[in-house]
Amino acid sequence: GHPNFLTGIRVSMDVTFTNKVWVEWQRYNFQDIVTSFSTMHRISKFDLDEAFIEYTDSEIIERLKVLQKEYLDDPTPENYLKLLYSTPSGLKLTARVSTNYMQLAHMYKQRRNHRLPEWNKFTQELLELPLFYEFLKMNNSLDNKDLRGE
């Protein structure tokens, strides 16, 4: 009933999410974002055709390309802020994170049925970590739909 040993199983990984998920990710206490892409420093350099998830409206991406070109042609603070604040939340950003199995177990339980497909994919990938599934099962953290045909 006290799986505190899970805090000792450290995990470091690169994760790519949109801002919608990163805002929720930062609510967890026992994780560190070690390095990450910076919208502030990189928005003018991103390949906007590759930078967004499939749910981002293509017309919005085309408009952002115009703003990006305007900034590159005339790098004023005003053009920069227009570009930065017009960036949709479907922008993919990658970060190196360090956390532990206890925190990932909490994420799994809280996010496995989330409305955002990124969370669903991430929680399913957690089940592939060494012994992660077994620890969840041992601590009664799974429900019937989580079982792997057992």
Secondary structure, 3 states (H helix, E strand, C coil): CCCHHHHHCEEEEEEEEEHHHHHHHCCCCCCEEEEECCHHHHCCCCCCCCCECCCCCHHHHHHHHHHHHHHHHCCCHHHHHHHHHCCCCCEEEEEEEEEEHHHHHHHHHHHCCCCCHHHHHHHHHHCCCCCHHHHHHHCCCCCHHHCCCC
